[in-house]
Amino acid sequence: MFDNNKIAIIDLDASKTDFIDIPEEIRRKFLGGRGINMFLLYHLTSKTTDPLSPENPLIVGAGLLSGLTVPAASRCSISGKSPETGLLGDSSIGGHFAAVLRQTGFDHLIIKGRSEIPVYLFLEDGRVEIKDASGLWGMDTIGCMQYLENLYGSSSESLCIGQAGENLVRFAGVRHGQKRMAGRTGMGCLMGSKKIKAIVVKGQVRTGQKTSKALTDYVRGLNSNLRRSRTSVALHRYGTPFLYDLHNHTGVIRTRNGQETRFEEGRYLRAANLKKRYYKNTKACFSCPIACSHTYEIMDGKGKGLQSEGPEFGMLAAFGPVCGIKDPEVILVINDILNRYGMDCSSAGNIIAWATELFQRGIIDEKDTCGLSLDWGDEEVIISLINQIVCREGFGALLADGAKAASGRIGRGSERYLIWSKNLPQSDSVDVRAYKGFALGVATASRGADHLRSRPTIEALNLSEGTISRILGDKDVSSDPASYIGKPRMVWWSEINYAIADALGICRFAQKFNNIDHLGISEFSRLILYSTGMSLSQEDLFKIGERIVTLERMFLKREGLDRTCDTLPARYFDEPLPSGRYKGELIDRDRFNKMLDDYYSLHNWEIETGMPSEETIKGLGLDTNMDSLLNIGDVCCIMPKVL
């Protein structure tokens, strides 16, 4: 365990850094990663905090187990008030950054203020330096990270932004390595607003760090099980694109912005074709036994000679079926362009598809698009539009401000055709009209339309009702994805489990996400004990997950949201699925509202508002004010400087 790791409070205005210990009470309430990040974000912002103001903190936090020899414990959370949605901003990233961050002596960074010139942060051996990045400003992410690695050596790791973040594209992400991106909610835009080009960490495992035999033996067994699972084998062989095959075959893949649900012309996008023609090697994040990432090379044709990493299912589908591109080489080229610019593929693909449908329907025309004629699968126009968005030129300047601002400026009923919730375009391409639990998860997810916050994947794994009942602890469930029965409990159970994993820094693919035989709360409890000596029962952990989810809900309540914001795109309610296994399915509004009632009841939130009651807040220990929670050691002396 990394004992005595601290929070670094970096003040860009004053060019100084303070350090505070992490109180044990906060550890026990929130663990780390997303948990502590959400605690800090809630207390360091208010409803009046402008996302692009110096007062909006950029918070970087490693999971409690990140950097330890725990399966897939590689994750780092990056948080702030979202420039894209104006609401809760949070995104997770894998790779090796979190592990090395903890080696520097820090678990969390709070970055406040704004630099007058471009800077990057350098962390090593318990110290933080703010360095001039004027020479890096304007570089793409690959060039920036390569420069920093040449400067600080192969034992260093970095987060950085590209031109999208520099130009304040509202859905800019934060890059790490050749492929990994904290893409959702615009944390790269927040980083750019503070004039931070990169965060560099350099460290080495401290001599005092020990790994117990109990942990070593336990992890050996867990890793063996993970490697053997069918899901892990598919991920290692094909990466996440194997999900494209599954969803397209089932007929639930959003095609042409969701007007269709099967991409008939996309046969060359199948995972087996990508593996055969383009994949070169597999890569793994820190301490991961699965190794689901792939490097690729285009040997001839469009993009000949390009070498990069990816693509993930989200990117493949966002520009394949969602935007209509059928050529895999064009997809691979766009993957590299987005990575270099540092731009979220989900929001980019969705907003381009939305604009294309508006053009198709005559809601906008070439006067609105500055001469561009938008059509499905027009690769030249789509790439041109990506470049315009990044450079804030032409029609791209409008889209660069995100879905909320763009739909507000266009008007004319354009909002109806956005596939979004809480101002955030849907993170993946699954059409949730087929899966009622998926639909509820997208509608209620705390950061907007999202599949990684609460998706009840057990709904789509062809499990028996007996198995599902055993997992959820409730007999009133249905194994039919199109059924509404038991789906609120699936979402509730999933989001609490995922919140715990995010606080620990463990990847979705190692936990009970796509496979029920992967890690769950029982395994988490033992891993925490063997790694840290901290004894937390399964009941303790479940309450921690509930506390994190409820705190995020408190954030949304403070922003003025209520039950009416837990909703879905109009298309999901009004238009039946046009094809596939679930042809004719849509979301029934009355049954959806009943699911909301049951979901709120499981959380002990108010059914009328969808928000936590004072009794629930008190029961979770979230009623204590910040000064009291931080009134341990030196924390109370230093923390007010951040406020």
C-alpha positions as CSV (number, residue, x, y, z in Angstrom):
1,M,0.0,0.0,0.0
2,F,1.1,3.6,-0.7
3,D,1.1,4.8,2.9
4,N,0.7,8.5,3.7
5,N,-0.1,9.6,0.1
6,K,-1.4,13.1,0.0
7,I,-3.6,15.5,-1.8
8,A,-1.7,18.2,-3.7
9,I,-3.5,21.5,-3.9
10,I,-2.0,23.4,-6.9
11,D,-2.8,27.1,-7.1
12,L,-2.0,28.3,-10.7
13,D,-2.8,31.9,-9.8
14,A,-0.3,32.0,-6.9
15,S,2.1,29.5,-8.5
16,K,2.3,27.5,-5.3
17,T,1.3,24.1,-4.0
18,D,-0.1,23.0,-0.5
19,F,-0.2,19.4,0.7
20,I,-2.7,17.7,2.9
21,D,-3.1,14.2,4.3
22,I,-6.2,12.2,3.4
23,P,-8.1,11.7,6.6
24,E,-9.0,8.2,7.5
25,E,-12.7,9.1,7.9
26,I,-12.8,10.3,4.2
27,R,-11.0,7.1,3.1
28,R,-13.6,5.0,4.9
29,K,-16.5,7.1,3.5
30,F,-15.3,7.4,-0.1
31,L,-12.2,5.1,-0.6
32,G,-10.5,7.1,-3.4
33,G,-10.7,7.7,-7.1
34,R,-14.2,8.8,-8.2
35,G,-15.4,8.6,-4.5
36,I,-13.0,11.2,-3.1
37,N,-13.1,13.2,-6.3
38,M,-16.9,13.6,-6.0
39,F,-16.5,14.6,-2.3
40,L,-14.0,17.3,-3.3
41,L,-16.0,18.5,-6.3
42,Y,-19.2,18.8,-4.4
43,H,-17.6,20.9,-1.7
44,L,-15.3,23.0,-4.0
45,T,-18.0,24.2,-6.4
46,S,-21.5,25.7,-6.2
47,K,-24.4,26.3,-8.5
48,T,-22.9,29.6,-9.6
49,T,-19.5,28.1,-10.6
50,D,-19.0,28.7,-14.3
51,P,-17.3,25.6,-15.8
52,L,-14.7,27.7,-17.6
53,S,-14.0,30.0,-14.7
54,P,-10.8,29.8,-12.7
55,E,-12.9,28.8,-9.7
56,N,-13.9,25.4,-11.2
57,P,-11.3,22.9,-9.9
58,L,-9.7,20.2,-12.1
59,I,-9.5,17.2,-9.8
60,V,-7.4,14.1,-10.6
61,G,-7.6,11.1,-8.4
62,A,-6.2,7.6,-8.4
63,G,-8.3,4.7,-7.1
64,L,-7.6,3.3,-3.7
65,L,-6.0,0.2,-5.2
66,S,-4.6,1.8,-8.4
67,G,-0.9,1.0,-8.8
68,L,-1.1,-2.1,-6.6
69,T,-0.8,-5.7,-7.9
70,V,-4.5,-6.0,-8.0
71,P,-6.3,-7.2,-11.2
72,A,-6.8,-4.2,-13.6
73,A,-6.3,-1.6,-10.8
74,S,-5.2,1.1,-13.3
75,R,-7.9,3.6,-13.3
76,C,-7.7,7.3,-12.6
77,S,-10.7,9.7,-12.3
78,I,-10.6,13.3,-13.7
79,S,-13.4,15.5,-12.5
80,G,-14.8,19.1,-12.5
81,K,-17.9,20.9,-13.3
82,S,-18.5,19.9,-16.9
83,P,-17.8,22.5,-19.7
84,E,-19.9,20.3,-22.0
85,T,-23.1,19.9,-20.0
86,G,-22.8,22.5,-17.3
87,L,-23.4,19.8,-14.8
88,L,-21.4,17.0,-13.2
89,G,-18.2,16.3,-15.0
90,D,-16.2,13.1,-14.4
91,S,-14.3,10.7,-16.6
92,S,-12.1,7.7,-16.1
93,I,-8.9,6.7,-17.8
94,G,-6.7,3.6,-17.7
95,G,-3.2,2.9,-18.7
96,H,-0.3,3.5,-16.4
97,F,-0.7,7.1,-15.2
98,A,-2.6,6.3,-12.0
99,A,0.1,3.8,-10.9
100,V,2.9,6.3,-11.4
101,L,1.0,9.2,-9.8
102,R,0.8,7.2,-6.6
103,Q,4.5,6.5,-6.8
104,T,5.1,10.2,-6.7
105,G,3.4,10.4,-3.2
106,F,0.1,11.8,-4.3
107,D,-3.3,10.2,-4.7
108,H,-5.3,13.3,-5.6
109,L,-4.6,16.6,-7.3
110,I,-6.8,19.7,-6.9
111,I,-5.9,22.3,-9.5
112,K,-7.4,25.7,-9.1
113,G,-7.0,29.1,-10.8
114,R,-5.8,29.8,-14.3
115,S,-2.3,30.3,-15.6
116,E,-1.6,33.3,-17.7
117,I,0.7,31.3,-20.0
118,P,0.6,27.6,-21.1
119,V,2.1,25.4,-18.4
120,Y,2.5,21.7,-17.5
121,L,2.8,20.2,-14.1
122,F,5.7,17.9,-13.1
123,L,5.4,15.6,-10.1
124,E,8.2,13.6,-8.6
125,D,9.1,12.4,-5.2
126,G,6.6,14.4,-3.2
127,R,7.0,17.7,-5.0
128,V,5.1,19.6,-7.7
129,E,6.7,22.0,-10.2
130,I,4.8,24.3,-12.6
131,K,6.7,24.6,-15.8
132,D,6.4,26.7,-19.0
133,A,4.6,24.8,-21.8
134,S,4.6,27.6,-24.4
135,G,6.7,25.4,-26.7
136,L,4.2,22.6,-26.4
137,W,1.1,24.6,-27.0
138,G,-0.2,23.8,-30.4
139,M,1.2,20.2,-30.5
140,D,-1.1,17.3,-30.9
141,T,-1.2,14.8,-28.1
142,I,1.2,12.2,-29.7
143,G,3.8,14.9,-30.3
144,C,3.4,16.3,-26.8
145,M,3.6,13.0,-25.0
146,Q,6.6,11.9,-27.0
147,Y,8.4,15.2,-26.2
148,L,7.8,14.7,-22.5
149,E,8.9,11.1,-22.5
150,N,12.1,12.1,-24.2
151,L,12.6,14.8,-21.6
152,Y,11.8,12.8,-18.5
153,G,12.5,9.2,-19.5
154,S,10.5,6.0,-19.9
155,S,9.6,5.9,-16.2
156,S,7.4,8.9,-16.6
157,E,3.8,9.0,-17.7
158,S,1.6,11.9,-18.7
159,L,-1.9,13.2,-19.3
160,C,-2.2,15.9,-22.0
161,I,-4.6,17.8,-24.2
162,G,-4.5,18.4,-27.9
163,Q,-5.7,21.2,-30.0
164,A,-9.3,20.5,-29.1
165,G,-8.6,21.2,-25.5
166,E,-6.5,24.3,-26.3
167,N,-9.4,25.7,-28.4
168,L,-11.9,24.9,-25.7
169,V,-14.0,22.5,-27.7
170,R,-16.6,21.6,-25.0
171,F,-16.2,17.9,-25.6
172,A,-12.4,17.8,-25.6
173,G,-10.9,14.9,-23.6
174,V,-7.7,14.2,-21.7
175,R,-5.2,11.8,-23.4
176,H,-2.8,9.3,-22.0
177,G,-0.7,7.0,-24.1
178,Q,-1.4,6.3,-27.8
179,K,-5.2,5.6,-27.3
180,R,-6.5,6.1,-23.8
181,M,-8.8,9.0,-23.3
182,A,-10.8,10.5,-20.5
183,G,-13.3,11.6,-23.0
184,R,-16.7,12.2,-21.4
185,T,-18.0,15.6,-20.1
186,G,-15.2,17.8,-21.5
187,M,-12.4,17.5,-19.0
188,G,-9.9,18.4,-21.7
189,C,-11.7,21.6,-22.2
190,L,-11.5,22.4,-18.5
191,M,-7.8,21.6,-18.6
192,G,-7.3,23.9,-21.6
193,S,-9.2,26.7,-19.9
194,K,-6.6,26.6,-17.1
195,K,-3.9,26.7,-19.7
196,I,-2.6,23.3,-18.6
197,K,-1.1,21.4,-21.5
198,A,0.0,18.3,-19.6
199,I,0.5,16.7,-16.2
200,V,3.7,14.6,-16.0
201,V,4.4,12.1,-13.2
202,K,7.7,10.3,-12.6
203,G,8.2,7.8,-9.9
204,Q,9.4,4.5,-8.8
205,V,8.0,1.9,-6.3
206,R,9.1,3.0,-2.8
207,T,11.3,0.6,-0.9
208,G,8.8,0.6,2.0
209,Q,6.0,-0.8,-0.1
210,K,5.3,-4.4,0.6
211,T,2.9,-7.0,-0.9
212,S,1.6,-9.6,1.5
213,K,1.6,-13.3,0.6
214,A,-2.1,-13.4,1.2
215,L,-2.6,-10.7,-1.5
216,T,-0.2,-12.4,-3.9
217,D,-1.8,-15.8,-3.5
218,Y,-5.4,-14.3,-3.8
219,V,-4.6,-12.2,-6.9
220,R,-2.9,-15.2,-8.6
221,G,-6.2,-17.1,-8.4
222,L,-8.3,-14.1,-9.5
223,N,-6.0,-13.4,-12.5
224,S,-6.2,-17.1,-13.6
225,N,-10.0,-16.9,-13.5
226,L,-10.1,-13.7,-15.4
227,R,-7.9,-14.9,-18.2
228,R,-10.0,-18.0,-18.7
229,S,-13.4,-16.3,-19.0
230,R,-15.0,-16.2,-22.4
231,T,-15.4,-12.4,-22.2
232,S,-11.7,-11.9,-21.5
233,V,-10.7,-14.2,-24.3
234,A,-12.9,-12.3,-26.8
235,L,-11.6,-8.9,-25.5
236,H,-7.9,-10.1,-25.7
237,R,-8.5,-11.5,-29.2
238,Y,-10.6,-8.7,-30.8
239,G,-10.8,-5.8,-28.3
240,T,-14.1,-4.1,-27.7
241,P,-15.1,-4.1,-31.4
242,F,-16.5,-7.7,-30.9
243,L,-19.5,-5.8,-29.3
244,Y,-20.2,-4.2,-32.7
245,D,-20.7,-7.7,-34.2
246,L,-23.1,-8.6,-31.3
247,H,-25.2,-5.5,-31.4
248,N,-25.4,-5.2,-35.2
249,H,-26.4,-8.9,-35.5
250,T,-29.2,-8.3,-32.9
251,G,-30.4,-5.2,-34.6
252,V,-29.9,-2.8,-31.8
253,I,-27.1,-0.6,-33.1
254,R,-28.0,3.0,-33.6
255,T,-27.6,3.6,-37.3
256,R,-27.9,7.0,-39.0
257,N,-28.5,8.7,-35.7
258,G,-31.0,6.0,-34.6
259,Q,-33.3,6.1,-37.6
260,E,-32.3,2.5,-38.2
261,T,-30.9,-0.2,-36.0
262,R,-28.9,-2.4,-38.3
263,F,-25.9,-1.3,-40.4
264,E,-26.3,-3.7,-43.3
265,E,-23.3,-2.3,-45.2
266,G,-21.0,-2.5,-42.3
267,R,-19.7,-6.1,-42.7
268,Y,-16.1,-4.9,-43.1
269,L,-16.2,-3.3,-39.7
270,R,-16.6,-6.7,-38.0
271,A,-14.0,-7.5,-35.4
272,A,-12.6,-10.5,-37.2
273,N,-11.9,-8.4,-40.3
274,L,-10.1,-5.8,-38.2
275,K,-8.0,-8.4,-36.5
276,K,-7.1,-10.1,-39.8
277,R,-6.3,-7.0,-41.8
278,Y,-5.0,-4.4,-39.3
279,Y,-4.2,-5.6,-35.8
280,K,-0.5,-6.0,-34.9
281,N,-0.1,-6.5,-31.2
282,T,-2.0,-6.5,-27.9
283,K,-1.4,-4.1,-25.0
284,A,-2.5,-4.0,-21.4
285,C,-3.0,-1.4,-18.8
286,F,-1.2,-1.6,-15.5
287,S,-1.7,-4.9,-13.7
288,C,-4.3,-6.1,-16.2
289,P,-4.5,-9.9,-17.0
290,I,-6.9,-9.3,-19.9
291,A,-4.9,-7.0,-22.3
292,C,-7.8,-5.8,-24.5
293,S,-6.1,-3.0,-26.4
294,H,-4.7,-3.5,-29.9
295,T,-2.2,-1.7,-32.1
296,Y,-3.0,-1.5,-35.8
297,E,-1.3,-0.6,-39.1
298,I,-2.9,0.2,-42.5
299,M,-0.8,-1.5,-45.1
300,D,-2.3,-0.1,-48.2
301,G,-5.2,2.1,-49.5
302,K,-6.5,5.0,-47.5
303,G,-4.3,5.9,-44.7
304,K,-1.5,3.6,-45.9
305,G,1.4,3.5,-43.4
306,L,-0.7,4.8,-40.4
307,Q,0.2,3.1,-37.1
308,S,-1.9,3.7,-34.1
309,E,-3.9,2.0,-31.3
310,G,-7.6,1.0,-31.1
311,P,-10.3,1.4,-32.1
312,E,-12.7,0.9,-29.3
313,F,-16.3,-0.2,-29.9
314,G,-17.5,3.3,-29.0
315,M,-15.4,5.0,-31.6
316,L,-16.0,2.3,-34.3
317,A,-19.8,2.6,-33.9
318,A,-19.9,6.4,-33.5
319,F,-18.5,6.9,-36.9
320,G,-19.5,3.6,-38.5
321,P,-23.3,3.0,-38.1
322,V,-24.1,6.2,-36.3
323,C,-22.5,8.4,-39.0
324,G,-22.8,5.9,-41.8
325,I,-19.1,5.3,-42.7
326,K,-18.6,1.7,-44.0
327,D,-14.9,1.7,-44.8
328,P,-12.8,0.4,-41.9
329,E,-9.7,2.2,-43.0
330,V,-11.5,5.6,-42.9
331,I,-12.7,4.7,-39.4
332,L,-9.1,3.9,-38.4
333,V,-7.9,7.2,-39.8
334,I,-10.6,9.1,-37.9
335,N,-9.6,7.3,-34.8
336,D,-6.1,8.6,-35.1
337,I,-7.2,12.1,-35.9
338,L,-9.5,12.3,-32.8
339,N,-6.8,10.8,-30.6
340,R,-4.2,13.4,-31.8
341,Y,-6.7,16.3,-31.4
342,G,-7.8,15.0,-28.0
343,M,-11.5,14.9,-28.8
344,D,-14.2,12.7,-27.4
345,C,-15.4,10.3,-30.1
346,S,-18.8,9.7,-28.6
347,S,-19.9,13.3,-28.5
348,A,-18.2,14.1,-31.8
349,G,-19.8,11.2,-33.7
350,N,-23.2,11.9,-32.1
351,I,-23.3,15.6,-32.9
352,I,-22.1,15.1,-36.5
353,A,-24.9,12.5,-37.0
354,W,-27.4,14.8,-35.4
355,A,-26.4,17.6,-37.8
356,T,-26.6,15.2,-40.7
357,E,-30.1,14.2,-39.8
358,L,-31.1,17.8,-39.5
359,F,-29.7,18.5,-43.0
360,Q,-31.5,15.4,-44.3
361,R,-34.8,16.6,-42.9
362,G,-34.4,20.1,-44.2
363,I,-34.2,21.7,-40.7
364,I,-30.8,23.1,-41.7
365,D,-29.3,23.8,-45.1
366,E,-26.0,24.9,-46.6
367,K,-26.6,28.4,-45.4
368,D,-26.4,27.0,-41.8
369,T,-23.5,24.7,-42.5
370,C,-21.3,27.3,-44.3
371,G,-21.6,25.5,-47.6
372,L,-21.2,21.9,-46.4
373,S,-23.6,19.3,-47.8
374,L,-24.1,16.7,-45.1
375,D,-24.8,13.1,-46.0
376,W,-24.5,9.7,-44.4
377,G,-21.1,8.1,-44.8
378,D,-19.5,11.1,-46.6
379,E,-16.1,10.6,-45.2
380,E,-14.5,13.7,-46.8
381,V,-17.2,16.0,-45.3
382,I,-17.1,14.2,-41.9
383,I,-13.3,14.6,-41.7
384,S,-13.6,18.2,-42.8
385,L,-16.2,18.8,-40.1
386,I,-14.0,17.3,-37.4
387,N,-11.2,19.7,-38.5
388,Q,-13.6,22.6,-38.4
389,I,-14.8,21.7,-34.9
390,V,-11.2,21.5,-33.6
391,C,-10.2,24.8,-35.2
392,R,-13.6,26.4,-34.4
393,E,-14.1,27.4,-38.0
394,G,-17.3,27.4,-40.2
395,F,-20.2,25.2,-39.1
396,G,-17.7,23.4,-36.8
397,A,-17.5,26.5,-34.6
398,L,-21.2,26.0,-33.6
399,L,-20.8,22.3,-33.0
400,A,-17.7,22.8,-30.9
401,D,-19.8,24.3,-28.1
402,G,-21.6,21.0,-27.6
403,A,-25.1,19.7,-28.1
404,K,-26.8,22.0,-25.6
405,A,-25.5,25.2,-27.1
406,A,-25.8,24.0,-30.7
407,S,-29.4,22.9,-30.4
408,G,-30.3,26.1,-28.6
409,R,-28.9,28.3,-31.4
410,I,-30.4,26.3,-34.2
411,G,-33.8,25.9,-32.6
412,R,-36.5,24.8,-35.1
413,G,-37.3,21.6,-33.2
414,S,-33.7,20.4,-33.6
415,E,-33.4,19.2,-30.0
416,R,-35.8,16.3,-30.8
417,Y,-33.2,14.5,-32.8
418,L,-30.5,14.6,-30.2
419,I,-29.8,11.2,-28.6
420,W,-28.9,12.5,-25.2
421,S,-29.8,13.0,-21.6
422,K,-28.8,15.8,-19.1
423,N,-27.1,17.6,-22.0
424,L,-24.7,14.7,-22.8
425,P,-24.9,12.7,-26.0
426,Q,-25.2,8.9,-25.5
427,S,-21.9,7.4,-24.8
428,D,-22.3,4.2,-26.9
429,S,-24.3,3.2,-29.9
430,V,-26.7,0.6,-28.4
431,D,-30.3,1.5,-29.1
432,V,-31.8,1.1,-25.6
433,R,-35.4,0.8,-26.8
434,A,-34.7,-2.9,-26.9
435,Y,-33.4,-3.1,-23.3
436,K,-35.6,-1.5,-20.7
437,G,-32.9,-1.7,-18.0
438,F,-30.3,-0.1,-20.3
439,A,-32.9,2.6,-21.0
440,L,-33.4,3.4,-17.3
441,G,-29.7,3.5,-16.8
442,V,-29.1,6.0,-19.6
443,A,-31.9,8.2,-18.3
444,T,-30.7,8.3,-14.7
445,A,-26.9,8.2,-15.1
446,S,-25.4,11.1,-13.0
447,R,-23.1,12.5,-15.8
448,G,-25.7,12.2,-18.6
449,A,-26.6,9.6,-21.2
450,D,-24.1,7.0,-20.2
451,H,-23.5,3.2,-20.3
452,L,-20.5,3.0,-17.9
453,R,-22.2,4.6,-14.9
454,S,-25.0,2.2,-14.3
455,R,-25.7,-0.1,-17.3
456,P,-27.2,-3.4,-16.1
457,T,-25.4,-5.6,-18.5
458,I,-26.7,-8.7,-16.8
459,E,-30.0,-7.9,-18.6
460,A,-28.3,-8.9,-22.0
461,L,-26.2,-11.9,-21.0
462,N,-28.9,-14.6,-21.5
463,L,-28.9,-15.5,-17.8
464,S,-31.7,-17.5,-16.2
465,E,-34.1,-15.7,-13.9
466,G,-32.8,-17.8,-11.0
467,T,-29.2,-16.6,-11.6
468,I,-30.4,-13.0,-11.9
469,S,-32.4,-13.3,-8.7
470,R,-29.4,-14.7,-6.8
471,I,-27.2,-11.8,-8.0
472,L,-29.7,-9.1,-7.1
473,G,-31.2,-10.7,-4.0
474,D,-34.7,-10.4,-5.3
475,K,-37.1,-12.9,-6.9
476,D,-39.2,-10.3,-8.8
477,V,-37.0,-10.1,-11.9
478,S,-37.3,-10.9,-15.6
479,S,-34.6,-12.3,-17.9
480,D,-36.4,-10.8,-20.9
481,P,-34.6,-7.6,-22.0
482,A,-37.8,-6.1,-23.3
483,S,-39.6,-6.6,-19.9
484,Y,-39.8,-3.8,-17.3
485,I,-39.9,-6.2,-14.4
486,G,-37.0,-5.9,-12.0
487,K,-35.1,-3.5,-14.1
488,P,-34.9,-0.7,-11.5
489,R,-33.2,-3.1,-9.2
490,M,-30.7,-4.1,-11.9
491,V,-29.8,-0.4,-12.5
492,W,-29.6,0.3,-8.7
493,W,-27.3,-2.7,-8.1
494,S,-25.1,-2.0,-11.1
495,E,-24.5,1.7,-10.4
496,I,-23.5,1.0,-6.8
497,N,-21.1,-1.8,-7.8
498,Y,-19.6,0.5,-10.5
499,A,-19.2,3.4,-8.1
500,I,-17.2,1.1,-5.8
501,A,-15.0,-0.1,-8.6
502,D,-14.3,3.5,-9.7
503,A,-13.4,4.4,-6.2
504,L,-11.0,1.5,-6.1
505,G,-9.6,2.1,-9.6
506,I,-10.6,-1.2,-11.0
507,C,-11.6,-1.5,-14.7
508,R,-15.1,-2.4,-15.8
509,F,-13.9,-5.4,-17.7
510,A,-12.4,-7.1,-14.6
511,Q,-15.6,-6.7,-12.6
512,K,-19.1,-8.0,-13.0
513,F,-19.9,-5.9,-16.1
514,N,-19.9,-8.2,-19.1
515,N,-19.4,-11.4,-17.1
516,I,-20.9,-12.3,-13.8
517,D,-18.0,-14.5,-12.9
518,H,-15.6,-11.5,-12.7
519,L,-14.9,-9.5,-9.6
520,G,-17.6,-8.2,-7.3
521,I,-18.1,-6.8,-3.9
522,S,-16.9,-9.9,-2.1
523,E,-13.6,-9.9,-4.0
524,F,-13.3,-6.1,-3.5
525,S,-13.6,-6.5,0.3
526,R,-10.8,-9.1,0.4
527,L,-8.6,-7.1,-1.9
528,I,-8.9,-4.0,0.3
529,L,-8.1,-6.0,3.4
530,Y,-5.0,-7.7,1.9
531,S,-3.8,-4.5,0.2
532,T,-4.4,-1.9,2.9
533,G,-5.3,-3.7,6.1
534,M,-8.6,-1.8,6.1
535,S,-11.5,-4.1,7.1
536,L,-14.7,-3.3,5.1
537,S,-17.5,-5.8,4.9
538,Q,-19.6,-6.2,1.8
539,E,-22.3,-4.2,3.6
540,D,-19.8,-1.4,4.3
541,L,-18.8,-1.3,0.7
542,F,-22.4,-1.3,-0.6
543,K,-23.1,1.7,1.7
544,I,-20.0,3.5,0.3
545,G,-21.3,2.9,-3.3
546,E,-24.7,4.3,-2.2
547,R,-23.0,7.3,-0.6
548,I,-21.1,8.1,-3.8
549,V,-24.1,7.8,-6.0
550,T,-26.3,9.9,-3.7
551,L,-23.6,12.6,-3.4
552,E,-23.6,12.9,-7.2
553,R,-27.4,13.2,-7.0
554,M,-27.0,16.0,-4.4
555,F,-24.7,17.8,-6.9
556,L,-27.5,17.5,-9.6
557,K,-30.1,18.7,-7.1
558,R,-28.0,21.8,-6.3
559,E,-27.9,22.5,-10.0
560,G,-31.7,22.6,-10.1
561,L,-32.3,19.2,-11.7
562,D,-35.3,17.1,-10.7
563,R,-37.2,14.0,-11.9
564,T,-38.1,15.5,-15.2
565,C,-34.3,15.4,-16.2
566,D,-34.2,11.6,-15.8
567,T,-35.5,11.1,-19.3
568,L,-34.7,9.8,-22.8
569,P,-34.6,11.2,-26.3
570,A,-38.1,11.6,-27.9
571,R,-37.2,9.0,-30.5
572,Y,-37.0,6.3,-27.8
573,F,-40.5,7.0,-26.6
574,D,-42.2,7.7,-29.9
575,E,-40.6,5.6,-32.7
576,P,-40.7,1.8,-32.5
577,L,-37.5,-0.1,-33.4
578,P,-37.6,-0.6,-37.2
579,S,-35.8,-3.9,-37.5
580,G,-33.9,-6.7,-35.7
581,R,-34.8,-9.1,-33.0
582,Y,-36.7,-6.5,-31.0
583,K,-38.5,-4.9,-33.9
584,G,-41.4,-2.8,-32.7
585,E,-40.1,-2.1,-29.2
586,L,-40.1,1.4,-27.8
587,I,-40.2,2.8,-24.3
588,D,-43.7,3.1,-22.8
589,R,-43.9,6.4,-20.9
590,D,-46.2,5.1,-18.2
591,R,-44.1,2.0,-17.5
592,F,-40.9,4.1,-17.7
593,N,-42.3,6.4,-15.0
594,K,-43.1,3.4,-12.9
595,M,-39.5,2.2,-13.2
596,L,-38.4,5.6,-12.0
597,D,-40.6,5.3,-9.0
598,D,-39.1,2.0,-8.1
599,Y,-35.6,3.1,-8.8
600,Y,-35.9,6.1,-6.5
601,S,-37.5,4.0,-3.8
602,L,-34.5,1.6,-3.8
603,H,-32.2,4.6,-3.2
604,N,-34.6,6.1,-0.6
605,W,-34.8,9.2,-2.7
606,E,-38.0,11.3,-3.0
607,I,-40.3,9.8,-5.6
608,E,-41.8,13.2,-6.5
609,T,-38.5,14.9,-7.1
610,G,-36.1,12.0,-7.8
611,M,-33.7,13.6,-5.3
612,P,-32.3,12.5,-1.9
613,S,-34.3,13.4,1.1
614,E,-32.8,14.9,4.2
615,E,-33.3,11.7,6.0
616,T,-31.4,9.7,3.4
617,I,-28.6,12.3,3.3
618,K,-28.2,12.1,7.1
619,G,-28.4,8.3,7.1
620,L,-25.4,8.2,4.7
621,G,-23.4,10.6,6.7
622,L,-23.5,13.3,4.0
623,D,-25.1,15.9,6.2
624,T,-21.8,16.8,7.9
625,N,-20.3,20.0,6.6
626,M,-17.0,20.1,4.9
627,D,-15.0,21.8,7.7
628,S,-16.2,19.1,10.1
629,L,-15.3,16.2,7.7
630,L,-11.9,17.7,7.1
631,N,-11.2,18.8,10.7
632,I,-8.5,16.2,11.1
633,G,-4.8,16.9,11.5
634,D,-3.6,19.8,9.4
635,V,-6.4,19.6,6.9
636,C,-8.6,22.2,8.4
637,C,-5.7,24.7,8.4
638,I,-4.9,24.3,4.7
639,M,-8.2,23.5,3.0
640,P,-9.8,26.9,3.3
641,K,-7.2,28.3,1.0
642,V,-8.8,26.2,-1.8
643,L,-12.3,27.5,-1.3
